[in-house]
């Protein structure tokens, strides 16, 4: 599991370095996740230590959402001013994400059917 945690921290570090180096407006953790995704796609599969570390940390994911949820309370005035813009963007974003996910699943199922 230590190897998995080190892998996660390494990709987070690489993401942070790239954000600082290129002055990007994306959080370093997001860039690190994209790098990890690229690494796993190139590699073709994950490894046991990474799987163990990820599944261990997934149990505690709700604890990471609590600070963001409480932060919303401090922005009540801004949210109330932009309520309709937020609602409309949430609805359209959800529809786009669902359509993209459905199309991706169609492509992946068709690819798997060709292999079998």
Residue pairs with C-beta under 8 A, 6 or more apart in sequence:
1 49
1 52
1 53
1 56
2 49
3 47
3 49
3 50
3 53
4 47
4 49
4 50
4 51
4 52
4 53
4 54
5 53
7 36
7 49
7 50
7 53
8 36
8 50
8 53
8 54
11 32
11 33
11 35
11 36
11 39
12 28
12 29
12 32
13 32
14 31
14 32
14 35
15 27
15 28
15 29
15 30
15 31
15 32
15 33
15 34
15 35
16 28
16 29
16 31
16 32
17 28
18 24
18 28
18 31
18 35
19 26
19 27
19 28
19 31
20 28
24 31
40 46
72 79
79 86
